[in-house]
Amino acid sequence: MVNCVFNKSMSSAHLKQRLIKLVRLYPILALSVLLLAYLLGGFSEKDNPLIPQSVVITCLYLFGGLVPLFFIIAFIVVGNASDKEFTRNSGNQSNLAYEDAFDLPTQVMHGYKLALITGRDPTLTGLTGDTYLADSSAKCTITPAHVPPVAGCECGFYAYKDLTDAKFELSINPGAFLLDVDLYGIGFTYQRGYRAETQVVNLLTIPKRCMRCRILPPAVFITTYRLGSGDTTWWQWQTRCVICSSSFKAEDKLTFDQMSEKLSLKIRSA
């Protein structure tokens, strides 16, 4: 099948990723600053410390106030940049027109993405809440007349080009699973990913460790009830070790082979 691709930009997401990585370093940096303040006599009662105690305490107050403020402002700026980028790309629809469909550039769209497994009957569910099968065509829930992807809309299947980007997103979405996918049909290519009309999930990767204790290797899938009343959408499946799954009933468990059959895709361990 031929994949016809339009080129677009997605740089603001990369900046957001860098900010999140910096935020993760903040506790280490804070401890380092406290240790430095201690060594400089900031918490000492000596008459002649290396640096006056008032100066050290003032610097600590400035650090504790300015650094979080910097991160808040940075996230606001990146968020605004992302909104402007989407508006700018949406306004360039006329630049995406081709007189002949056969003039569209072609490209293999193989990538990676995240998904939850929800429902009493296991179903792949995107982080936005949309459910899909292992082999599906996208549908626009905002404008049903659309045949995704549409330039001025967000409809379509998304995937990262780089496995590293997908793994980073997985680190901030610990309840999700990593998918290996191929996208087909008309699509947009971004700096870090794709958006297309058809998706085939090749592989689902489960984490090396239990999703609850984070210590022992997983043994089975279990399901727990998350939110809502009488809505099976909120039954969520996760992998658990032998100990963490021991209290669950047999009807709330599936082996890896059973889950593979339910989802109609291959499952492997990371």
N, C-alpha and C positions, 0 to 999 in steps of 0.2 A: 504494500500500500504506500502511496506517495504522501509525504508530509509537506504541506505548503506552509511556509513560515514567514512572518513579518518580524522585523527587528525593532525592539523597544529597549528602554533603560530601566534599571531597578537599583540605583545606587544608594538611596536613602536606607534601604533595608540593611545594607552592609554597614553603614554608620551605626545603626541601632544595635547590630550584633556586636560591634566593637565597644559600645557603651556598656552593654550588659556584661561583657568580659571584664571591663574596668570595675564595674560595681562589685563583681565577685572578688576582686582584689582588695576592696575597701577594708574588710575586717583585718586582713593581714597588715595593711598599711596603718590602720589605727593602732594595732598592738605594737607595731614598730615605733610609732610616734610616742606612745605611752612609755615604752622601754627607754627611748632616747631621753624623754623628759625626766624619768627617774634617774638615769645616769648623770644627767646634768644638774641634778639637785632640786628638781621641781617639787619633790615631795619630802625634802629634807628640812630639818630644823636647824641646820648648821648656820653659824653667824656669817661665814664667808663662803657661800657656794660658788661654784665655777661660773654660773650665770644666775643673776638675781631671780629669786623664786617668782616674783611678780611677772617678770618677762616670760618665763616658761609657762605659767598659768595662762597668761594672755594669749600666747601662741596656741595653746591647747584649745582655748575658747574659739579662736579664729579658725583653727582646723576643723573643729566640730561643727561650726556653723557654715563656713564657706564651701567646704567640699561637698556636703549634701546639696547645698544650694546650686552648686555648679552642675551636679548631675540632674537636678530638677529642670534647670534652664536648658541643659543639653537635650534632654528627652523632649521638652516642649518644642525646641527648634527643629529637631529631627522629625517630630510628628508633623509640624507645619510644612516642612520640606516634602514629606511624603505625600501630604494632601495636595500641595502645589504640583508635584510631579504627576500625580494621577490626573489632575485637572488638565495639565499641559498635554499629557498623552491622549486624553479623551478629546481634546480640541484639535488633534492632528489627524482626525479620521480621514480627511480628504487626501492626506499624503500617503495613505495605505491602499489607494485604489490602483488596480491593474486593469488594463483594457481587455486582456485575455487571461483566463485562469491558468492556462498552461505556461504563462510567463512568470508565475510565482516561483521564487527560489525554493529548493527542496532541502531538507535536513532531517537526519535521524534524531528523533526526540526521545532519548532514553534518560530517565532520571530517578529521583528518590523523593519520597514524601512521608508524612506521618498520618496515622489513622488510629482511631479508637475502635474497639470491638464492642458493640452495644446490642441490646435487645435480648429477649429471652431466647429467641432463635438468632444466633450470632450473625451480625451484619457489620460490614466495614462502614465506619462513620468518620467523616472528615472533622477536623478541629472546629469547623464552622457549624457542624450539626447535620450536614447533608449526608444521607446514606447512599451507598452504591454497591454494585456487584463487582466481582473480579474482572469482568469484561463489560464495560458500560459506555454509553454515549451520554454526554452532559445534557442537562435540561436547565433552562433558566427559570428560576422560581419567581423572579421579579417581572419579567416580560415573557410569558409563555410562547409568544410568536417568534422569539429569537431562536436562531440555530447557532448555538455557541461554537466558538467564542465570537463575541461582538466587540468591536473596538471601543465603543462608548459604554460598555457594561463590564461587570466583573465575572460574568458567567464563563464556565469552562472548567476543565480539570487542570490543576496546577502541579508542577513538580520542580524540584531543584535539579540543576545540572550536576552539581558537585556533592558527593557523599558527605564531605566534611560539613557543608552547610546544613544538611538534613540532620546529621548527628548533633550539631549544636542546638538546633531547634528541639531535638529529642531531649536534650539535657534540661530544658526549661518546660517540658511537657512530659513528666515522668510516667504518666498513665497511658501514653501512646505507644504505638509500635511502628517500626521502620518498614517501609514498603519499597520494593524495587519495581518500577513501572516503565511501560512504553506508551507513548502518546502518539496518536495518529490523526490524520485529516488536516484541515485548516488549523493553523496555530500561530501564536505569537512567541517569539524568542526574546527573552530578557537577558540582562547581564548575568544573572545568576539562576535563571530557570526558564520554564516554558508554561504556556497555557494553550490547551487544545480541546478539540471536540470529543475525542474518543480516547479511552484509557484501558489498558490491559495490565493487571497486576501480576507480575511474574513471581514474586516472592515476598513473604512476610518474615521478618527477623524478630525473634524474641530475645529479651535481654539474657545475659549470662547468669544473673542472680535473681532470686525471688523478688517480686515487685513490692513485697511488704517488708520483710526483714533485711533485704539487701545483702544477705550473707550466703545462704545456701543456694545451690542451683535449683532452677524451677523443675517441677515434676508434672504439674497439670495446669489446665486453665480452670479458674473458678469464676463464678459470677456473683456480684453483690448488687443490691438495690440502692440506687443513688438518690434520685429526687422524684418528685411527683407522686400522684396517687392513681394507681390503676393504669399508668402509662409505662409499657414495657420498654420504651425507648431508653429509659434510665437504668436498665439492667446493664451493668458494665462488666466486661470480661478482662481478667488479668491473670498473669502467670504466678503461681505460688509454689513454694517448696513443700516437701512432704509434711513438715511440722505445721506450717502456716495454713495448709489446706485440710488438716486432719479434722477440723470441726465442721466442715461443710458436708451437706448431704450429697448422696450420689447423683441426684438430679441436677445439682448445681456445679458439677464437675464435667470436664471433657478432657480426654487425652489429646496430645498433639496431633495424632493421626485423625481423631474424630473432628477436631477443629479444622484441620486441613480439608477434610471432606465437606464439612459444612460450608466453608468459605470458597471451595473450589480453587484452591491455590496451594502452592508449596510453602512449608514452614520449616525454618531452620534456626538454630541457636547462633547468637552473635559470636 
